Amino acid sequence: MKTESGVEMALIPGGSFMMGDAQGADDVKPVRKVSVSSFWMDKHEVTQASYEDLIGNNPAKHEGDKNPIEQVRWTQAARYCNARSLKEGLKPCYDEQTWKCDFEANGYRLPTEAEWEYACRAGASKLYSFGDDAQGLRTHAWFKENSGKKPHSVGEKPANAWGLHDMHGNVSEWCNDWHAADYYKSSPEKDPRGPETGQKRVLRGGSFNSPPAKCAASFRYCDAPALPDVCLGYDEYGFRCVRKAAEGP
């Protein structure tokens, strides 16, 4: 499905999966069953062309219209979601004073961690959407061993089973959730949305500079949502949008 903004989205069917990794870091344990409602998700990471069209500038370090936007903080990603919503006559999800997300709004937002991992796995229960063998990343992802230390145009690698490209590698993707290392111990089973407050927001998927372990479907990273210091390596940070399925494009 192509939106009015010209962005291709895939319908992610609702369902349940085992979230986390029993062999992973402490913050991805315990593994537990999570149910996710259906939603629409961008097939590709937001491109520089799309970002510049809506926001009017391009902060990316590795320039290219079809390259993913990077060097964006969480707040910039949320502003893009609102701008895209307004362009299409939809209700924005984010209050730009408090950054609280209205999950009932019909506009665009960042995915929850649960939505992101569920979409990345695309029905699989392995380390990666394609299996457990990290060698498969060479075919399916841009990561530390094959990227040449830079992101690449979106969609050059094969999509997963649900039509999503670059869920592993290329750029790490901001999620809506605040990060808490012990959240999995108390999160709800149905549509978990992360802690109410926090200091850092979650990033998922690994980047062009990540080793295989950090590209795993369950791997969690986090950083401050709004920090101006470009020396922190956030040319690895990008994002993609989601939208309620009931009000899909």
Secondary structure, DSSP 8 states (H G I E B T S, - for coil): -B-TTS-BEEEE--EEEEES-TTS-GGG-S-EEEEE--EEEESS--BHHHHHHHHS----SS--TTSB--S--HHHHHHHHHHHHHHTT---SB-TTT--B-TTSSSEE---HHHHHHHHHTT--SSBTTBS-GGGHHHH-B-TTTS-SS---TT-S---TTS---SSBSSEEEEEEE--TTGGGT--SBS----S--S-EEEES--TT--GGGGSTT-EEEE-SS---GGG-GGGEE---EEEGGG--
